Amino acid sequence: MDSYQIDMDGPWRLYQHAIPRDWVMLGTIRRNSDRSTGALARSAIGVFMQFNAGAAHSLDQRAVLAALQHATQAAGIHRA
């Protein structure tokens, strides 16, 4: 399983200028396997993808959910 680092406040517009139709931009994602970074997006049906200048890259959905859980827990600790 691939692992990711997610920054919910990350500057996703550096990697994807326009929001694709029916997608929600969540922040930035970094793939630990190849050290690529991009915009993290969720589709209307709940699929997570990495966007880089209009190109969509598939992600391990379970790994994204684990990284999102870690990111939101860390954000809660820092903002409390």
Buried (B, 14 or more C-beta within 10 A) or exposed (E): EEBBBBBBEBEBEEBBEEBBEEBEBBBBBBBEEEEEBBBBBBBEEEBBBBBBEEEBEEBBEEBBEBBBEBBEEEBEEEEE
